[in-house]
Amino acid sequence: MARRNFAEILKEANVDIKREYNRLYKWFYKDTVAVYDFTKNVRFDKLCDGFFLSLRIRGRCLSLDDFNETYHFNFVENPGHIDVDFLVTFCEYCYNLIYELSCENLYDFKGADKACENFMDQILMVIESIGYEEYVDEESDLSIFVPKNAPAMEVATILPKGLSYKLIEYNHHSLKGNLKGKAEILKALADQLEPQKDDLESIDKQIKSDLFYLFNNLNIRHNNEDKIQNISEEELEEWYDYTYDMSLIAFMLLDKKDHKNEILELKKKLGDIKEG
């Protein structure tokens, strides 16, 4: 099965990473913030630069331009290539700068606090739309954005169109408690795995047996409502989530099934298998 890149998957879900970047770029570098104590409105980048020496994030840099040059940040209006990593990096850049402005009590200018809040909310919406989430590094106290489920992102690249984003969607907060919605996604995964059952069994018989037991007995592929009537909705959702995780393992095992010869070659190279 041909592997598709993540940008193609996002396109299927109507997520245009170039448009999302352009929106944020315009907001940060072109639009002005209504800060009432200033004689005129101020752009976000100028606001950050104006208070730059007070920002903890600056390190030894003396200005925003110095910061960008030191860490090789080069965000322009029309970059030649925009991928997910580029968008996420720009989101992290803006988010951390604006977060420090809004949370460190660096100014008392009316209007700036609400403008910062709106910008950060927009960034978080963009991040969620591409299947990422915020993670605050405890040591640096800086925010980074990471995939909500790295194995899901990996498996999504090998699934056919129409199914890959459903796989990612399973982790969306809107599906929490939605047993019907989760069951529909799990059924689609089961249907995709069905023709590969024999291959999966040859790789890991126990995983194949357990996974298809869950598919076939938890009201996913068949009407088992009478069978699961003594299971609470909370417990059933836990089993659905477990089935989802098992499905990811199954897809990854199948994707790596052709690596056996590569591992043998590696063992020979490392001297753990004698040739001859």
N, C-alpha and C positions, 0 to 999 in steps of 0.2 A: 504494500500500500504506500503510495507516495506521501511523503511528509510535507506538510505545509507550514509556513512560518506563522508566527503569532499575529503579525499584522494582517494576514489574510483572514484569520479567525475573527479578529476584531471587526474587520470590514463586513463580515457576514452578520454581525450583531449591530450594524449601523453605528459603530464607533470609529470616527474619523480622527486619527491621532494628529494629523496635520492641522485640522480645524481646531482641535482642542488646544494645540500649541499656539496657534495664531491668536485665539481668544485671550489666553493668558499673557502672551507677549504684548499684545495691544494694551491690556489692562495695566501691566507693570511698567511699560516703557513709554506709552503714549497718552493714555487717559490721565486725567488729573484728579487728585483727591481733594474733596471740599473740606479744607482745614480752616476753620473760621478765624483763628487767631493769626493766620498769615494774611498778608495783603493781597495775595492771589493764590489760586489753587496750585497744588504741587503734585508732580508725578511721583509714583511709588519709588522709582529708582533714585530720584533726587531726595526724597524723604529719608530713604535708607542711607544715602551718602551723607546727608546733613547730620545724622546722628551716629555715623559709623564708628567714631572713636569711642563711643559708649557701648558698642555692641561686644559682647563676650565672644561672639563667633569670629571676630576679626583677627584673632591671633596677634601677630606683629604687623599686620598690614595697616596702612595709614589712610586708605581711601577705598571706596568700592572698586575703582579702576585698578588699584594696586592688588586688591583681593582677587579680582577676576584674572589678572595677569599671573598672579602667583599660583593659582589653582587651575589655570587653563580653562576658565569658563568663557565661552565665546558664543553668546546667544544673539542671533541676528534675526531680522524680520523675515527673511526668506532663505532659510538654510537649504543647502542642496539636497540633504537627505534627512528625513525625520523618521526615526523608528521609536519603538516603545521605550528603549533605554534612554534615548535623548529626551523624550517627553518626561519620563520619570525624574531624570536628573534636573531638568528645569523646574519641575514641581518642588523637588527637595530644596533647590536653591532659593526659590521665592518663599516657600513656606517657612524655612528656618530664619531667613532675614526678617520677614514680616512678623513671625511669632515673637522674636526678641523685641521688636518695636512695640508690640501690643501687650506683652506680658511683663516686661521689666520696668515698667513705670518710668520710661525715659522721657516722657513729655506729658503735658497736660492740655494738649490742643484738642478742642472740641471737634468731633467729626472724624478724626483720624482713627480712633479706636473702633468705631463701627465699620469704617472702610476696610481696616485690616481684618476684622472678623468676617466680612463678606468675601474678601479675597481668599482667606484660608478655607472657608466653607466651599468655595468654588473648586479649589484645588482638591479637597477631599472627595467631592463629587466626581471629579475627573478620575481620580485614583481608583475609586470604587468601580467606575464604569469599565475600567480595563482589568478588573479582577485583582487589584492590589489593595494593601492596607498599610496603615501607619504603624511603625515600630520605633519606639523611643529608646535609643541607646543609653543605658544607665550611666556609662562612664562619661560620655560627652554631653549628654542631655540634648542631643540633636535628633531630629526625626528623619528616618529614612522610610521609603515605601517599598514593601516587599510583596511578592505574590501571596495571595491568601492561602494557596495550597500548591506548593511547588510540584508535587507529583501530578496533580490535576493539570497544571500547565504543560507538563511534559507529555502526558497522555493525550491532551487535546490536539497536539500537533500531528498525531498519527491517526486520528479518527476522521471519518468522512464528513463532508459538509453537512450541516444541519444537526450534527450530534456533538461536535467539539465544544461549541459554546454552551450547550445544555449541560455538559459535564462541568464547566466552570460555574454555570448558573446555580448548580446544586448548592454551592457554598454561600450564595447570596442570602443576606439576612431576611429578605422577603419570603424565603421558602421555609424559614424556621417554623415548625409546627404544621406545615402544609404537607400532610401525609400523602394526599392524592398527587400533588405536584412532584414530590420526591419519588413516589412509586412509578410515575410515568417516565421519569428520567432513568430510573433503575431498570425498567422494562426495556427501554431503548438500548441500554448497555448490555442487558442480557441477550437481546436479539442480535447484537453485534458480536457477542462472544459465542453464540450458539454454533456457528459453522466452524469455530476453532476449538471446540471442546476436546477433540482427540489430541490436538497439539498441546493444549494446556495440560491434559492428563499425562502426557509423556514427559512434561517438564516437572509438574508437581501434582501428583494424583490427589493428595489431601486437599489442596486449595481448590482444585476443580470440583471435588465432591462436596465440600462445605459450601462453596459459592453457589452452585446450582441447587443445593438443598434450600438455601435462603431464597433464591430467585423463585423457586417453585412452591414454597410453603408459607410465604409471608404476604400473600395477597398482592404479589407483584406481577407475575406472569399468568396466574390462575386465580379464579375467585375462591379465596380461602377464608372468607369472612367468618364462617362458622368455626374454623380451626383456630383463629386468633382472637376469639371473643374474650378469652380470659387474660389477654395481654393488654395492659393499659396503653393509651396513646403515647405516653412518654417513653415507655419501654419499647414500643414498636418503632418509634422514631430513632431510638438508640440503635436498634437492630438494622434499620434502614441505613443509618450513617456507617455502621460497621460493614454492611454489604457494599456500600459505595467505596469504602477504603479497600476492601477485598477486591473489588472490580479493578481499581487502579493497579493493585499489585499484579492481577492477572494480565492486564494489558501490557504492563511493563515487562513481565516475564516473556510474553509472546514476542514483544518487540526485540528482546535481547536473545531470542532463541538461536539466532544464527551466529552468535559470538563465540560459540564453543571452540571452533577452529582457531579463532584469534587468541583465545586464552591458552590453547595448546601451544601455539607459536610463542606466546609470551613465556610460558614455562620452559620451553626449549632455550629461549634466549637467556633466561635467568639461570639456566643450568639445572633446573629441577626435573627435567626429563632428558634422558640421554638419547641422542639420535642414533639411528643405526639398526 
